[in-house]
Amino acid sequence: MFDRKGGFVLPVQLISFSIFFAIVMAYYSWDQSFKVSLLETSQYLLWPLFFFLLHVKVPINTLEKIVMTLGMVYVMLYFFQFSNPSTVYFGKPISGGDEFSEQRGVVRIIFPGAGIFILSIFIAITKITQNSKKKWFYIGFAVLGLIIPVMQVTRQFIAGVYLIYFYHFFKGQSLAKKSIIVAAFVGGTVLLINSDIPMIKGVIETQQRDTKLGEDYIRVQAGKYFLTDFSPNTISKFFGNGPPSWGISKYGKFEERLSNTHEYFLSDVGIIAVYAMFGIFAIIGFILMWYQSFVLDVPKQFVYAKYYLWYLLFTSFTWYSVYHYHYVIANIFALYIYHKSYMDQKKWDLIKNSLIKTPELAKEKYIVEYQKGKNPLKI
């Protein structure tokens, strides 16, 4: 964790240390025991895996295969669960209120492991425009990436995926193709809005209701509370409170009562929940991560990693994608792929530039890289 710099190293360091220190803060501010806090925090402790992946130099191609395989498993199990709604096979019937519920006109299943699915569909759309040998497979998978978010009736999920799809296929096209893409996007949206699909109707009705509520919207109220009144002392407002152990510790019971009496859920306030649990330094880490996703170049074959980070940003205000265990392993995979591809490209750019300026020195660097067993630039 201390032996690297550049890329996404600093953001992941800040987030990792904030999560570890939150164990101390839960004890200090809420008298939650270290054992209970460690067990509750364990679901977030995968972040340092980023440095292990860098250490062992896992090939990006290997991670792509893993993600796509698990993405297909996700799709199969999701449709199996959707076709058998009477029994909850995966997840819990009640977890924060809506992991498996009947609302918005349909059976709504917030299926575990969504982060891997999101990353896999972004890989798919990237492979389509890269003219992959398995193009038709990726086209079919990308179509499922449009259908499943609608079936899950989650507005952030739907909007995040659809906007990134639009951006990916829109950029770099000729004016004529851009016009066709815009017309198709607008036309498809109008058709969906005016359709009789219960899922779409449920989303529209919920959005209209929440818009009318304004500041009275429950998530707005919850966000204000967790920002200003949740922490019991000034130190907690700076370093966070740690994750509550739901219904077990005094801290967990307080959070449980808060959800029962006020319907304030940490999972409903996204990045504000990160602040409440892990403090300001974790927020700085995420801000740096998103800033770098806009300024650091990534090779076009790995642009899906950038899209995934943008999806996290888009959904971070009212969804738990930034921190939840459904997403954290995919967050790490995306950051590792982005970081490794960026650093590799930066290294080869230096070699290429030195070849132009000092051919002999560049040749020596090339030979050294080749002897180390690395993939050398084709010179």
C-alpha contacts under 8 A as a table, 3 or more apart, distances in Angstrom:
res1	aa1	res2	aa2	distance
1	M	4	R	6.81
1	M	13	Q	6.89
1	M	48	P	7.31
1	M	51	F	5.89
4	R	9	V	6.76
5	K	9	V	5.59
5	K	10	L	6.94
6	G	9	V	5.89
6	G	10	L	7.24
7	G	10	L	7.67
7	G	292	Q	7.70
7	G	296	L	7.84
7	G	339	H	5.55
7	G	342	Y	7.39
7	G	343	M	7.10
8	F	11	P	5.58
8	F	12	V	6.35
8	F	289	M	6.46
8	F	292	Q	7.61
8	F	335	L	6.98
8	F	339	H	6.01
9	V	12	V	5.42
9	V	13	Q	6.12
10	L	13	Q	5.00
10	L	14	L	6.18
10	L	285	G	7.25
11	P	14	L	5.22
11	P	15	I	6.26
11	P	284	I	7.51
11	P	285	G	4.07
11	P	286	F	6.41
11	P	288	L	5.89
11	P	289	M	5.65
12	V	15	I	5.12
12	V	16	S	5.93
12	V	47	W	6.95
12	V	48	P	7.54
12	V	50	F	7.70
12	V	285	G	6.58
13	Q	16	S	5.14
13	Q	17	F	6.08
13	Q	48	P	7.80
13	Q	285	G	7.76
14	L	17	F	5.42
14	L	18	S	6.09
14	L	281	F	6.01
14	L	282	A	5.78
14	L	284	I	7.53
14	L	285	G	5.28
15	I	18	S	5.18
15	I	19	I	6.30
15	I	47	W	7.63
15	I	281	F	6.98
15	I	282	A	4.53
15	I	283	I	7.78
15	I	285	G	5.58
15	I	286	F	7.45
16	S	19	I	5.27
16	S	20	F	6.42
16	S	45	L	7.33
16	S	47	W	5.79
16	S	48	P	6.27
16	S	282	A	7.93
17	F	20	F	5.09
17	F	21	F	6.04
18	S	21	F	5.15
18	S	22	A	6.05
18	S	239	F	7.35
18	S	278	F	5.43
18	S	279	G	6.90
18	S	281	F	6.39
18	S	282	A	5.64
19	I	22	A	5.12
19	I	23	I	7.25
19	I	41	T	7.41
19	I	44	Y	7.23
19	I	45	L	7.17
19	I	242	G	7.51
19	I	278	F	5.71
19	I	282	A	7.79
20	F	23	I	5.83
20	F	24	V	7.76
20	F	41	T	8.00
20	F	45	L	7.69
21	F	24	V	5.36
21	F	25	M	6.53
21	F	239	F	7.82
21	F	278	F	7.85
22	A	25	M	4.81
22	A	26	A	6.10
22	A	239	F	7.14
22	A	240	G	6.29
22	A	241	N	6.19
22	A	242	G	4.25
22	A	243	P	7.44
22	A	277	M	6.89
22	A	278	F	5.63
23	I	26	A	5.36
23	I	27	Y	6.68
23	I	34	F	6.46
23	I	37	S	5.48
23	I	38	L	6.40
23	I	41	T	7.22
23	I	242	G	5.77
23	I	243	P	7.96
24	V	27	Y	5.28
24	V	28	Y	6.15
24	V	34	F	7.31
24	V	242	G	7.80
25	M	28	Y	4.89
25	M	29	S	5.79
25	M	30	W	7.78
25	M	236	S	6.83
25	M	239	F	7.18
25	M	240	G	6.65
25	M	241	N	5.36
25	M	242	G	5.93
26	A	29	S	5.51
26	A	30	W	5.36
26	A	31	D	6.44
26	A	32	Q	5.48
26	A	33	S	7.74
26	A	37	S	6.85
26	A	241	N	5.17
26	A	242	G	4.82
26	A	243	P	7.27
26	A	244	P	7.70
26	A	251	Y	7.98
27	Y	30	W	5.53
27	Y	31	D	4.26
27	Y	32	Q	4.56
27	Y	33	S	5.72
27	Y	34	F	6.57
27	Y	37	S	7.80
28	Y	31	D	5.82
28	Y	32	Q	7.84
29	S	232	P	6.82
29	S	233	N	7.31
29	S	236	S	6.85
29	S	241	N	6.69
30	W	241	N	7.72
30	W	250	K	7.04
30	W	251	Y	5.60
31	D	250	K	7.52
31	D	251	Y	7.63
32	Q	36	V	6.72
32	Q	37	S	6.45
32	Q	249	S	5.93
32	Q	250	K	6.90
32	Q	251	Y	6.52
33	S	36	V	5.35
33	S	37	S	6.08
33	S	249	S	7.99
34	F	37	S	4.99
34	F	38	L	5.83
35	K	38	L	5.17
35	K	39	L	6.27
36	V	39	L	5.21
36	V	40	E	6.17
36	V	245	S	6.88
36	V	249	S	7.69
37	S	40	E	5.04
37	S	41	T	5.85
37	S	242	G	7.54
37	S	243	P	7.13
37	S	244	P	7.54
37	S	245	S	7.00
38	L	41	T	5.04
38	L	42	S	5.88
39	L	42	S	5.26
39	L	43	Q	7.87
40	E	43	Q	6.71
40	E	243	P	6.47
40	E	244	P	7.15
40	E	245	S	5.82
41	T	44	Y	5.56
41	T	45	L	6.54
41	T	242	G	7.76
41	T	243	P	6.32
42	S	45	L	5.05
42	S	46	L	7.77
43	Q	46	L	7.12
43	Q	324	H	8.00
43	Q	325	Y	5.83
44	Y	47	W	6.85
44	Y	323	Y	7.13
44	Y	324	H	7.40
44	Y	325	Y	6.56
44	Y	328	V	7.10
45	L	48	P	6.92
46	L	49	L	5.44
46	L	328	V	7.14
46	L	329	I	6.90
46	L	332	I	7.95
47	W	50	F	6.02
47	W	328	V	7.45
47	W	329	I	7.91
47	W	332	I	6.47
48	P	51	F	5.58
48	P	52	F	6.95
49	L	52	F	4.94
49	L	53	L	6.20
49	L	332	I	7.30
50	F	53	L	5.30
50	F	54	L	6.46
50	F	332	I	5.80
50	F	333	F	7.52
50	F	335	L	7.58
50	F	336	Y	6.05
51	F	54	L	4.99
51	F	55	H	6.12
52	F	55	H	4.91
52	F	56	V	6.27
53	L	56	V	5.40
53	L	57	K	5.77
53	L	58	V	5.79
53	L	336	Y	7.20
54	L	57	K	4.99
54	L	58	V	7.09
54	L	336	Y	7.29
54	L	340	K	7.62
58	V	62	T	7.07
58	V	63	L	7.53
59	P	62	T	5.33
59	P	63	L	6.81
60	I	63	L	5.17
60	I	64	E	6.22
60	I	337	I	6.13
61	N	64	E	5.05
61	N	65	K	6.36
62	T	65	K	5.26
62	T	66	I	6.34
63	L	66	I	4.98
63	L	67	V	6.04
63	L	333	F	7.37
64	E	67	V	5.17
64	E	68	M	6.07
64	E	120	S	7.99
64	E	123	I	7.67
65	K	68	M	5.22
65	K	69	T	6.00
66	I	69	T	5.21
66	I	70	L	6.17
67	V	70	L	5.21
67	V	71	G	5.87
67	V	116	I	6.18
67	V	117	F	7.85
67	V	119	L	7.30
67	V	120	S	5.83
68	M	71	G	4.81
68	M	72	M	6.23
68	M	120	S	5.27
68	M	123	I	7.92
69	T	72	M	5.26
69	T	73	V	6.40
70	L	73	V	4.88
70	L	74	Y	6.06
70	L	116	I	6.96
70	L	117	F	7.60
71	G	74	Y	5.00
71	G	75	V	6.36
71	G	116	I	5.98
71	G	117	F	4.76
71	G	120	S	5.62
71	G	121	I	7.91
72	M	75	V	5.10
72	M	76	M	6.29
73	V	76	M	5.21
73	V	77	L	6.10
74	Y	77	L	5.33
74	Y	78	Y	5.88
74	Y	113	G	7.24
74	Y	114	A	7.94
74	Y	117	F	6.62
75	V	78	Y	5.12
75	V	79	F	6.27
75	V	117	F	7.83
76	M	79	F	5.44
76	M	80	F	6.19
77	L	80	F	4.90
77	L	81	Q	6.09
78	Y	81	Q	5.14
78	Y	82	F	6.02
78	Y	111	F	6.87
79	F	82	F	4.86
79	F	83	S	6.02
80	F	83	S	5.30
80	F	84	N	6.35
81	Q	84	N	5.03
81	Q	85	P	6.08
81	Q	87	T	7.94
81	Q	88	V	7.24
81	Q	89	Y	6.72
81	Q	90	F	7.72
82	F	85	P	5.56
82	F	107	V	7.91
82	F	109	I	7.47
84	N	87	T	6.33
85	P	88	V	6.79
85	P	107	V	7.26
88	V	91	G	7.00
88	V	92	K	6.75
88	V	93	P	6.30
88	V	100	F	7.62
90	F	111	F	7.50
90	F	112	P	7.26
91	G	99	E	7.29
91	G	100	F	7.96
91	G	111	F	7.21
91	G	112	P	6.40
92	K	95	S	6.03
92	K	99	E	6.75
92	K	100	F	6.94
93	P	99	E	6.70
93	P	100	F	5.25
93	P	101	S	7.24
94	I	97	G	5.51
94	I	98	D	6.46
94	I	99	E	6.18
94	I	100	F	6.47
94	I	101	S	7.76
95	S	98	D	6.40
95	S	99	E	5.62
95	S	100	F	7.95
96	G	99	E	7.08
96	G	265	F	6.99
96	G	267	S	7.30
97	G	100	F	8.00
97	G	101	S	7.87
98	D	101	S	5.46
98	D	108	R	7.67
98	D	109	I	7.72
98	D	110	I	7.02
99	E	108	R	7.71
99	E	109	I	5.89
99	E	110	I	4.64
99	E	111	F	6.94
100	F	107	V	7.57
100	F	108	R	5.90
100	F	109	I	4.67
100	F	110	I	6.13
100	F	111	F	7.95
101	S	107	V	5.95
101	S	108	R	5.28
101	S	109	I	6.57
102	E	105	G	7.19
102	E	106	V	5.72
102	E	107	V	4.30
102	E	108	R	5.58
103	Q	106	V	5.66
103	Q	107	V	6.36
103	Q	108	R	6.43
103	Q	202	G	7.98
104	R	108	R	7.86
104	R	153	V	7.50
104	R	198	P	7.76
104	R	199	M	6.78
104	R	201	K	7.73
104	R	202	G	4.19
104	R	203	V	6.70
104	R	206	T	7.36
105	G	198	P	5.63
105	G	199	M	6.34
105	G	201	K	7.73
105	G	202	G	5.62
106	V	198	P	6.68
106	V	199	M	6.24
106	V	202	G	7.89
108	R	151	M	7.49
108	R	152	Q	5.53
108	R	153	V	6.60
109	I	152	Q	5.82
110	I	152	Q	6.36
111	F	114	A	6.48
112	P	326	H	5.54
113	G	116	I	5.88
113	G	117	F	6.93
113	G	325	Y	7.94
113	G	326	H	4.52
113	G	327	Y	6.45
114	A	117	F	5.05
114	A	118	I	6.16
114	A	326	H	5.91
114	A	327	Y	6.38
115	G	118	I	5.18
115	G	119	L	6.25
115	G	321	S	7.46
115	G	326	H	5.99
115	G	327	Y	4.12
115	G	328	V	7.30
115	G	329	I	7.58
115	G	330	A	5.29
115	G	331	N	7.32
116	I	119	L	5.15
116	I	120	S	6.03
116	I	327	Y	6.97
116	I	329	I	7.69
116	I	330	A	5.25
117	F	120	S	5.03
117	F	121	I	6.32
118	I	121	I	5.41
118	I	122	F	6.44
118	I	145	G	7.62
118	I	161	V	7.96
118	I	308	Y	7.31
119	L	122	F	5.22
119	L	123	I	6.26
119	L	304	Y	7.29
119	L	305	A	7.58
119	L	308	Y	6.09
119	L	330	A	6.75
119	L	334	A	7.52
120	S	123	I	5.01
120	S	124	A	6.21
121	I	124	A	4.80
121	I	125	I	6.37
121	I	141	F	6.62
121	I	142	A	5.48
121	I	145	G	5.67
122	F	125	I	5.30
122	F	126	T	6.24
122	F	142	A	7.82
122	F	304	Y	5.10
122	F	305	A	7.89
122	F	307	Y	6.92
122	F	308	Y	7.11
123	I	126	T	5.15
123	I	127	K	6.16
123	I	302	F	7.87
123	I	304	Y	5.41
124	A	127	K	5.14
124	A	128	I	6.29
124	A	138	Y	4.84
124	A	139	I	7.05
124	A	141	F	6.61
124	A	142	A	5.82
125	I	128	I	5.07
125	I	129	T	6.69
125	I	138	Y	6.88
125	I	139	I	7.24
125	I	142	A	6.06
125	I	165	Y	7.51
125	I	168	H	7.75
126	T	129	T	5.55
126	T	130	Q	6.27
126	T	168	H	7.95
126	T	301	Q	6.68
126	T	302	F	7.54
126	T	303	V	6.97
126	T	304	Y	6.19
127	K	130	Q	4.87
127	K	131	N	6.29
127	K	132	S	5.39
127	K	135	K	6.98
127	K	138	Y	6.82
127	K	301	Q	7.41
128	I	131	N	5.38
128	I	132	S	6.12
128	I	135	K	5.47
128	I	138	Y	6.23
128	I	139	I	6.56
129	T	132	S	7.71
129	T	169	F	7.98
130	Q	301	Q	6.87
131	N	135	K	6.27
132	S	135	K	5.07
134	K	137	F	5.42
134	K	138	Y	6.46
135	K	138	Y	5.17
135	K	139	I	6.14
136	W	139	I	4.92
136	W	140	G	6.20
137	F	140	G	5.24
137	F	141	F	6.25
138	Y	141	F	4.95
138	Y	142	A	5.95
139	I	142	A	5.04
139	I	143	V	6.28
140	G	143	V	5.17
140	G	144	L	6.55
141	F	144	L	5.13
141	F	145	G	6.40
142	A	145	G	4.81
142	A	146	L	6.78
143	V	146	L	5.24
143	V	147	I	6.48
144	L	147	I	4.92
144	L	148	I	5.90
145	G	148	I	5.88
145	G	149	P	6.87
145	G	161	V	7.65
146	L	149	P	6.13
146	L	150	V	7.02
146	L	158	I	7.73
146	L	161	V	7.27
146	L	162	Y	7.06
147	I	150	V	5.45
147	I	151	M	6.39
148	I	151	M	4.89
148	I	152	Q	6.24
149	P	152	Q	5.14
149	P	153	V	6.51
149	P	154	T	6.76
149	P	157	F	5.86
149	P	158	I	5.14
149	P	161	V	7.84
150	V	153	V	5.18
150	V	154	T	7.16
150	V	158	I	6.09
150	V	199	M	6.69
150	V	200	I	7.13
151	M	199	M	6.45
153	V	158	I	7.65
153	V	199	M	6.02
153	V	200	I	7.52
153	V	202	G	7.45
153	V	203	V	6.20
154	T	157	F	5.31
154	T	158	I	6.25
154	T	203	V	7.44
155	R	158	I	5.18
155	R	159	A	6.05
155	R	203	V	6.67
156	Q	159	A	5.24
156	Q	160	G	5.79
156	Q	314	F	7.55
156	Q	315	T	5.50
156	Q	318	T	7.69
156	Q	319	W	7.33
157	F	160	G	5.41
157	F	161	V	6.23
157	F	315	T	7.15
158	I	161	V	5.49
158	I	162	Y	6.09
159	A	162	Y	5.25
159	A	163	L	5.98
160	G	163	L	5.47
160	G	164	I	6.34
160	G	311	Y	5.60
160	G	314	F	6.17
160	G	315	T	6.77
161	V	164	I	5.37
161	V	165	Y	6.17
161	V	311	Y	7.20
162	Y	165	Y	5.12
162	Y	166	F	6.14
163	L	166	F	5.06
163	L	167	Y	6.16
164	I	167	Y	5.02
164	I	168	H	6.01
164	I	307	Y	6.73
164	I	311	Y	7.60
165	Y	168	H	5.22
165	Y	169	F	6.31
166	F	169	F	5.56
166	F	170	F	5.84
166	F	181	I	7.81
166	F	185	F	7.39
167	Y	170	F	5.07
167	Y	171	K	5.96
168	H	171	K	5.81
169	F	173	Q	7.69
169	F	181	I	7.64
170	F	173	Q	6.01
170	F	177	K	7.94
170	F	178	K	5.75
170	F	181	I	6.56
170	F	182	V	7.92
171	K	178	K	7.98
173	Q	176	A	7.99
173	Q	177	K	5.88
173	Q	178	K	5.88
174	S	177	K	5.28
174	S	178	K	6.08
175	L	178	K	5.03
175	L	179	S	6.20
176	A	179	S	5.19
176	A	180	I	6.44
177	K	180	I	5.03
177	K	181	I	6.14
178	K	181	I	5.07
178	K	182	V	6.09
179	S	182	V	5.19
179	S	183	A	6.07
180	I	183	A	5.10
180	I	184	A	6.05
181	I	184	A	5.08
181	I	185	F	6.03
182	V	185	F	5.07
182	V	186	V	6.03
183	A	186	V	5.25
183	A	187	G	5.80
184	A	187	G	5.08
184	A	188	G	5.84
185	F	188	G	5.23
185	F	189	T	6.14
186	V	189	T	5.11
186	V	190	V	6.20
187	G	190	V	5.17
187	G	191	L	6.18
188	G	191	L	5.12
188	G	192	L	6.17
189	T	192	L	5.15
189	T	193	I	6.18
190	V	193	I	5.15
190	V	194	N	6.23
191	L	194	N	5.28
191	L	195	S	5.93
192	L	195	S	5.04
192	L	197	I	7.80
192	L	200	I	6.86
193	I	200	I	6.70
193	I	201	K	7.48
193	I	204	I	7.64
195	S	200	I	7.54
195	S	201	K	7.94
196	D	200	I	7.66
196	D	201	K	7.04
197	I	200	I	5.46
197	I	201	K	6.32
198	P	201	K	5.06
198	P	202	G	6.03
199	M	202	G	5.09
199	M	203	V	6.35
200	I	203	V	5.18
200	I	204	I	6.25
201	K	204	I	5.17
201	K	205	E	6.06
202	G	205	E	5.28
202	G	206	T	6.12
203	V	206	T	5.23
203	V	207	Q	6.14
204	I	207	Q	5.13
204	I	208	Q	6.17
205	E	208	Q	5.19
205	E	209	R	6.18
206	T	209	R	5.12
206	T	210	D	6.14
207	Q	210	D	5.19
207	Q	211	T	6.03
208	Q	211	T	5.21
208	Q	212	K	6.37
209	R	212	K	5.35
209	R	213	L	6.51
210	D	213	L	5.10
210	D	214	G	6.73
210	D	217	Y	5.99
211	T	214	G	5.57
211	T	217	Y	7.96
213	L	216	D	5.09
213	L	217	Y	5.09
214	G	217	Y	5.59
215	E	220	V	5.97
215	E	221	Q	6.95
216	D	220	V	6.92
216	D	221	Q	6.59
217	Y	220	V	5.41
217	Y	221	Q	6.49
218	I	221	Q	5.11
218	I	222	A	6.05
218	I	263	E	7.47
218	I	264	Y	7.43
219	R	222	A	4.90
219	R	223	G	5.94
219	R	264	Y	7.41
219	R	268	D	6.30
219	R	269	V	6.47
219	R	318	T	7.30
220	V	223	G	5.10
220	V	224	K	6.34
221	Q	224	K	5.23
221	Q	225	Y	6.26
221	Q	264	Y	7.99
222	A	225	Y	5.07
222	A	226	F	6.20
222	A	263	E	7.97
222	A	264	Y	5.07
222	A	265	F	7.15
222	A	268	D	7.93
222	A	269	V	7.08
223	G	226	F	5.35
223	G	227	L	6.11
223	G	269	V	5.72
223	G	272	I	6.49
224	K	227	L	5.16
224	K	228	T	6.07
224	K	229	D	7.81
225	Y	228	T	5.39
225	Y	229	D	5.12
225	Y	230	F	6.01
226	F	229	D	5.98
226	F	230	F	4.79
226	F	231	S	7.50
226	F	266	L	7.97
226	F	272	I	6.95
226	F	273	A	7.25
226	F	276	A	6.17
227	L	230	F	6.75
227	L	272	I	6.71
227	L	275	Y	7.73
227	L	276	A	6.86
228	T	231	S	7.36
229	D	232	P	7.51
230	F	276	A	7.45
231	S	234	T	7.46
231	S	236	S	5.62
231	S	237	K	5.71
231	S	240	G	7.60
231	S	241	N	6.72
231	S	276	A	7.27
232	P	236	S	6.88
233	N	236	S	5.52
233	N	237	K	6.60
234	T	237	K	5.05
234	T	238	F	6.60
235	I	238	F	5.18
235	I	239	F	6.08
235	I	240	G	7.60
236	S	239	F	5.10
236	S	240	G	4.55
236	S	241	N	5.37
236	S	279	G	7.31
237	K	240	G	5.65
237	K	241	N	7.71
237	K	276	A	7.36
237	K	279	G	6.66
237	K	280	I	7.89
238	F	279	G	5.39
238	F	280	I	5.61
239	F	278	F	6.12
239	F	279	G	4.12
239	F	280	I	6.14
239	F	281	F	7.28
240	G	275	Y	6.28
240	G	276	A	5.27
240	G	277	M	4.75
240	G	278	F	4.37
240	G	279	G	3.80
240	G	280	I	7.32
241	N	276	A	6.12
241	N	277	M	4.78
241	N	278	F	6.50
241	N	279	G	7.44
242	G	276	A	7.60
242	G	277	M	4.32
242	G	278	F	5.82
243	P	277	M	5.37
243	P	278	F	7.93
244	P	249	S	7.60
244	P	251	Y	5.68
244	P	252	G	4.52
244	P	255	E	6.99
245	S	248	I	5.65
245	S	249	S	5.91
245	S	251	Y	6.94
245	S	252	G	4.44
245	S	253	K	7.81
246	W	249	S	7.28
246	W	251	Y	7.92
246	W	252	G	4.16
246	W	253	K	6.15
246	W	255	E	7.00
246	W	256	E	6.23
247	G	250	K	7.80
247	G	252	G	4.90
247	G	253	K	4.36
247	G	254	F	7.92
247	G	255	E	7.93
247	G	256	E	6.10
248	I	251	Y	7.99
248	I	252	G	5.70
248	I	253	K	6.25
249	S	252	G	4.96
249	S	253	K	6.09
250	K	253	K	5.16
250	K	254	F	6.17
251	Y	254	F	5.15
251	Y	255	E	6.40
252	G	255	E	5.15
252	G	256	E	6.13
253	K	256	E	4.89
253	K	257	R	6.11
254	F	257	R	5.16
254	F	258	L	6.15
255	E	258	L	4.92
255	E	259	S	6.32
256	E	259	S	5.20
256	E	260	N	6.30
257	R	260	N	4.99
257	R	261	T	5.92
258	L	261	T	5.39
258	L	262	H	5.56
258	L	263	E	6.58
258	L	264	Y	5.98
258	L	265	F	7.84
259	S	262	H	5.52
259	S	263	E	4.15
259	S	264	Y	4.69
259	S	265	F	5.65
260	N	263	E	5.57
260	N	264	Y	7.88
264	Y	268	D	7.66
265	F	268	D	5.39
265	F	269	V	7.27
266	L	269	V	5.65
266	L	270	G	7.18
266	L	272	I	7.91
266	L	273	A	5.19
267	S	270	G	6.07
267	S	273	A	6.90
267	S	318	T	7.86
267	S	319	W	6.32
267	S	320	Y	5.15
268	D	318	T	5.27
268	D	319	W	5.54
268	D	320	Y	6.76
269	V	272	I	5.45
269	V	273	A	5.73
269	V	316	S	7.84
269	V	317	F	5.91
269	V	318	T	4.64
269	V	319	W	6.12
269	V	320	Y	7.15
270	G	273	A	5.36
270	G	274	V	6.82
270	G	315	T	7.69
270	G	316	S	4.91
270	G	317	F	4.96
270	G	318	T	5.00
270	G	319	W	4.61
270	G	320	Y	4.57
270	G	321	S	7.05
270	G	322	V	6.69
270	G	323	Y	7.84
271	I	274	V	4.93
271	I	275	Y	6.49
271	I	283	I	7.57
271	I	316	S	5.36
271	I	317	F	5.77
271	I	318	T	7.84
271	I	320	Y	7.49
271	I	322	V	6.70
272	I	275	Y	5.00
272	I	276	A	6.17
272	I	317	F	7.35
273	A	276	A	4.92
273	A	277	M	6.05
274	V	277	M	5.32
274	V	278	F	5.53
274	V	279	G	6.88
274	V	282	A	7.07
274	V	283	I	7.00
274	V	322	V	7.87
274	V	323	Y	6.89
275	Y	278	F	5.35
275	Y	279	G	4.41
275	Y	280	I	5.95
275	Y	282	A	6.95
275	Y	283	I	6.19
276	A	279	G	6.00
278	F	281	F	7.62
278	F	282	A	5.96
279	G	282	A	5.78
279	G	283	I	6.80
280	I	283	I	5.07
280	I	284	I	6.26
281	F	284	I	4.93
281	F	285	G	6.19
282	A	285	G	4.93
282	A	286	F	6.40
283	I	286	F	5.16
283	I	287	I	6.15
284	I	287	I	5.04
284	I	288	L	6.10
285	G	288	L	5.21
285	G	289	M	6.14
286	F	289	M	4.89
286	F	290	W	6.21
287	I	290	W	5.27
287	I	291	Y	6.04
288	L	291	Y	5.01
288	L	292	Q	6.05
289	M	292	Q	5.33
289	M	293	S	6.30
290	W	293	S	4.98
290	W	294	F	6.78
290	W	309	L	6.76
290	W	310	W	7.25
290	W	313	L	7.02
291	Y	294	F	5.49
291	Y	295	V	6.60
292	Q	295	V	4.98
292	Q	296	L	5.42
293	S	296	L	5.82
293	S	306	K	5.89
293	S	309	L	6.93
293	S	310	W	7.60
294	F	297	D	7.93
296	L	342	Y	7.38
297	D	342	Y	6.52
298	V	302	F	6.48
298	V	303	V	6.09
298	V	306	K	7.66
298	V	338	Y	6.54
298	V	341	S	6.46
298	V	342	Y	5.28
298	V	345	Q	7.89
299	P	302	F	5.58
299	P	303	V	6.50
299	P	341	S	6.70
299	P	342	Y	7.08
299	P	345	Q	7.29
300	K	303	V	5.10
301	Q	304	Y	7.76
302	F	305	A	6.04
302	F	306	K	7.85
302	F	337	I	7.40
302	F	338	Y	7.08
302	F	341	S	7.36
303	V	306	K	5.30
303	V	307	Y	6.53
303	V	338	Y	7.98
304	Y	307	Y	4.89
304	Y	308	Y	6.16
305	A	308	Y	5.14
305	A	309	L	6.51
305	A	334	A	4.87
305	A	335	L	6.91
305	A	337	I	6.61
305	A	338	Y	5.59
306	K	309	L	5.27
306	K	310	W	6.29
306	K	334	A	7.81
306	K	338	Y	6.99
307	Y	310	W	5.00
307	Y	311	Y	6.12
308	Y	311	Y	4.97
308	Y	312	L	6.38
308	Y	331	N	7.91
308	Y	334	A	6.84
309	L	312	L	5.05
309	L	313	L	6.34
309	L	331	N	7.70
309	L	334	A	7.49
309	L	335	L	7.99
310	W	313	L	4.96
310	W	314	F	6.13
311	Y	314	F	5.08
311	Y	315	T	6.17
312	L	315	T	5.30
312	L	316	S	5.66
312	L	321	S	6.13
312	L	322	V	5.93
313	L	316	S	5.12
313	L	317	F	7.85
313	L	322	V	7.91
314	F	317	F	7.31
315	T	318	T	6.32
315	T	319	W	5.60
315	T	320	Y	7.87
315	T	321	S	6.81
316	S	319	W	5.49
316	S	320	Y	6.65
316	S	321	S	6.41
316	S	322	V	6.00
319	W	322	V	7.77
320	Y	323	Y	5.92
320	Y	324	H	5.52
321	S	324	H	5.70
321	S	326	H	7.50
321	S	327	Y	5.73
321	S	328	V	7.85
322	V	327	Y	7.18
322	V	328	V	7.40
322	V	331	N	7.90
323	Y	327	Y	6.90
323	Y	328	V	6.10
324	H	327	Y	5.55
324	H	328	V	6.07
325	Y	328	V	5.17
325	Y	329	I	7.40
326	H	329	I	7.79
327	Y	330	A	5.47
327	Y	331	N	6.15
328	V	331	N	4.92
328	V	332	I	6.34
329	I	332	I	5.17
329	I	333	F	6.26
330	A	333	F	4.98
330	A	334	A	6.05
331	N	334	A	5.28
331	N	335	L	6.20
332	I	335	L	5.11
332	I	336	Y	6.03
333	F	336	Y	5.16
333	F	337	I	6.12
334	A	337	I	5.22
334	A	338	Y	6.07
335	L	338	Y	5.11
335	L	339	H	5.90
336	Y	339	H	5.08
336	Y	340	K	5.88
337	I	340	K	5.30
337	I	341	S	5.94
338	Y	341	S	5.44
338	Y	342	Y	5.99
339	H	342	Y	5.19
339	H	343	M	6.06
340	K	343	M	5.22
340	K	344	D	5.98
341	S	344	D	5.17
341	S	345	Q	6.05
342	Y	345	Q	5.18
342	Y	346	K	6.10
343	M	346	K	4.97
343	M	347	K	6.15
344	D	347	K	5.12
344	D	348	W	6.32
345	Q	348	W	5.26
345	Q	349	D	6.06
346	K	349	D	5.09
346	K	350	L	6.38
347	K	350	L	5.25
347	K	351	I	6.51
348	W	351	I	4.97
348	W	352	K	6.04
348	W	377	L	6.48
349	D	352	K	5.01
349	D	353	N	6.09
350	L	353	N	5.13
350	L	354	S	6.09
351	I	354	S	5.10
351	I	355	L	6.11
351	I	362	A	5.91
351	I	365	K	7.12
351	I	366	Y	7.38
352	K	355	L	5.07
352	K	356	I	6.63
352	K	362	A	7.49
353	N	356	I	5.26
353	N	357	K	6.46
354	S	357	K	5.01
354	S	358	T	5.43
354	S	359	P	6.75
354	S	361	L	7.14
354	S	362	A	5.34
355	L	358	T	5.39
355	L	359	P	4.37
355	L	360	E	7.43
355	L	361	L	7.24
355	L	362	A	4.64
355	L	363	K	7.06
356	I	359	P	6.09
358	T	361	L	5.55
358	T	362	A	6.24
359	P	362	A	5.13
359	P	363	K	6.11
360	E	363	K	5.03
360	E	364	E	6.40
361	L	364	E	5.13
361	L	365	K	6.42
362	A	365	K	5.09
362	A	366	Y	6.13
363	K	366	Y	4.98
363	K	367	I	6.23
364	E	367	I	5.14
364	E	368	V	6.21
365	K	368	V	5.09
365	K	369	E	6.17
366	Y	369	E	5.23
366	Y	370	Y	6.14
366	Y	376	P	6.49
366	Y	377	L	7.40
367	I	370	Y	5.00
367	I	371	Q	6.08
368	V	371	Q	5.14
368	V	372	K	6.31
369	E	372	K	5.18
369	E	373	G	6.74
369	E	374	K	5.64
369	E	375	N	7.53
369	E	376	P	6.28
370	Y	373	G	5.30
370	Y	374	K	5.53
370	Y	375	N	6.71
370	Y	376	P	5.68
371	Q	374	K	7.41
